[in-house]
Structures are given as structure tokens and as C-alpha cells.
Amino acid sequence: MLSQFPRVTLAHLPTPLEHAPRLSEALGGPQIYIKRDDCTGLATGGNKTRKLEFVMADALENKADVVITQGAVQSNHARQTAAAACKLGMACEMIFEHRVTDADDAYLNSGNVFLDRMYGATIHEVEKGTDMDAAMEKRADELRAEGKTPYIISGGASNKIGALGYIDCALETMTQADEQEVDIGHIVHATGSGGTQAGLIVGLQTSGSDIGLLGIGVASPYEEQIDKVWRVAEPTAEYVGSPGCVRREDIKVNTDYTGEGYGLSTPEMEEAVLMLARLEGILFDPVYSGKGLAGMIDLVRKGYFDQSENIVFLHTGGSAGLFGYSSILSL
Ligand SMILES: *Cc1c(COP(=O)(O)O)cnc(C)c1O
């Protein structure tokens, strides 16, 4: 299904599907497996790298010499895009929204943004609430006027092209589960701009799989989060030749674990991040994967999942952000 689409190699694939025995035991419920998309390799890894394999290939097809993207100052997506651009010999510009108020020095200079500077990305900073798409268009116009060929990558690379990377991840995970003789009941992951969940659901639906897919929201209210996934899933289904394979009501999200908002700490997130570090030696981030994990842990404790099922937590990465958010954890 995916071989018809242009693709560049950026990620180390397949990423491991690992059992988490100590976490499973500590929670005393279903067996938990972790799909290690924090190990995609590029720029310390993360979920944007799979998407970028298709998006950067499209940029190359369009003869781009510079890519423009946007996000928060500690955007994992921006970091992986900057590295991909270096690897492919393109320039990279990013527009950062000051989404987090009261940001400290670590947030503004360490973690992801430190790596963006290492990769030589050109950084533009704008106020919270700026129309980010318009800001990218404006920058693209300026670059065109300078004779460059810019290519705009939507926030999180969440569009029908980027989502192909998560169709691939769904297929890869099902193949690994077969090989390991693990019958997966649910896949759970942090959902933000929606491309990861959109790709996964199209991958599962087109395979006729009965695996449940649950996105744990990290930013938006419930209906808005479903819309974000839906707005990518619908065109993605059509793009791969299966229009209508996903309905809006098939998209399952839970936004109970966002707390006060994007990038703001919750006690459940702190507990979850430290639990995984200390039980399994695996690093999660406070903004995305840590909140997703907090949701999964709480749902296991509440008996949401069947005791006998196997759950895959898709680890979407983000550990580079730990250094930008070091003050968030009370250590
Ligand atoms: C971007 C990101 C997500 C969310 O993925 P979307 O495709 O934007 O929904 C989850 N975890 C991490 C670490 C991310 O960087």
C-alpha cells in the first residue's frame, strides 16, 4: 500500500516492540508492551521521523532547498525536521510560538532548542496566539523573493503525507506482534496534532484489525482533539485508496489527562515519568509521552482494559525535551 509513495530513509526501522515486565507487575493488570518509536534514531528519535520520511521525500520531489515548519519552542517535531534537513542537504527555518508562559532559561535554551541550534536551523519567534500557518506562508513568500524554493511542513508533520509513516508503524507493529505471538488488545499513545493517530487508525482499519486504538490528549479539549485526528485521517484514507475506511466515530480519544494545558505539569505525569525511568529504565517526556503514559496507567488502575489483554503503549519519544523541562519534575 505504501510502496507507491516517495520516501527517504531517515529512521532506524523496525523499532523494537518490548515487553515491560516490571511495569506490568507494578500495575497488576494487563501485560504492557512498549513500541519504541523513541528509538527511531535521528536526532535522539521520536515519532516525527517516520512522518518525515514521506514529507521530506515530497519536499525533494518539489525541488525544495529550504523547509519551513512551526511548533512550540521545545518542539520535538522541529528538532527532527532540522536534523532531517541537514541529512538531506536542505536549509531549515522554524517559527516558534511562545506557548509556555513563565518559561525559564532551560526551556528557552536547552533540550530541543539547543539541538535545533546545533543543526543550524534559522529560528523565528512569535507571540502566543499567532496564526502559525499564515506566519509560515509569509516566510515562504520572503524566501521565494530571495530566489529560494521553500516547502512548508504543517505543524507536527500532521497531514496525509506524514500520516503514511504511521500507517507503516501500524503494519510494523502488527507484524512484530505476530512474530512474538502477542495478541494486542489496545494500542495507547499520546495524541497532539493528530497525524500519528490518523495514520495508525487508517493502518489498522485497512488491515481489518480489531485492535483498539486510544489517543491520550495533551493539548486540546475533547471534540477539538477528535477533529484534529479526523481532519488528517479522512484525507489520508482517501490518499491511500481507501476512502471512507475511517469514520469520525471510530476515533477514540481521552482528554482527561491534559491537566491545566499543553506543557503544564500534572502529578500523574510526574508519577508516570518517574515510574518508567525507575522500573524499566526508559525515558519519557513531560509534554507528550509522559501524559499519554499517565493516562494509560490510570486507565489500567481503573480496570478500563481487560486483565487478560496485552496493551501496547506507543512511545512517541520526546526525551530530549526533558532537559528543557528539567524544572518541571520535583527531584
Ligand atoms: C508530536 C508528538 C506527539 C504527538 O503526535 P501527533 O502526531 O502530533 O499527534 C506525541 N509524542 C511526542 C513526543 C511528540 O513529539
The ligand as a Gaussian input file, in Angstrom:
#p B3LYP/6-31G(d) Opt

LIG

0 1
 C        4.404000      15.258000      18.321000
 C        4.474000      14.323000      19.438000
 C        3.356000      13.542000      19.805000
 C        2.011000      13.685000      19.161000
 O        1.965000      13.213000      17.849000
 P        0.910000      13.856000      16.834000
 O        1.115000      13.151000      15.579000
 O        1.254000      15.318000      16.782000
 O       -0.441000      13.676000      17.413000
 C        3.486000      12.631000      20.823000
 N        4.658000      12.495000      21.479000
 C        5.743000      13.222000      21.175000
 C        6.969000      13.022000      21.966000
 C        5.692000      14.166000      20.145000
 O        6.772000      14.884000      19.852000

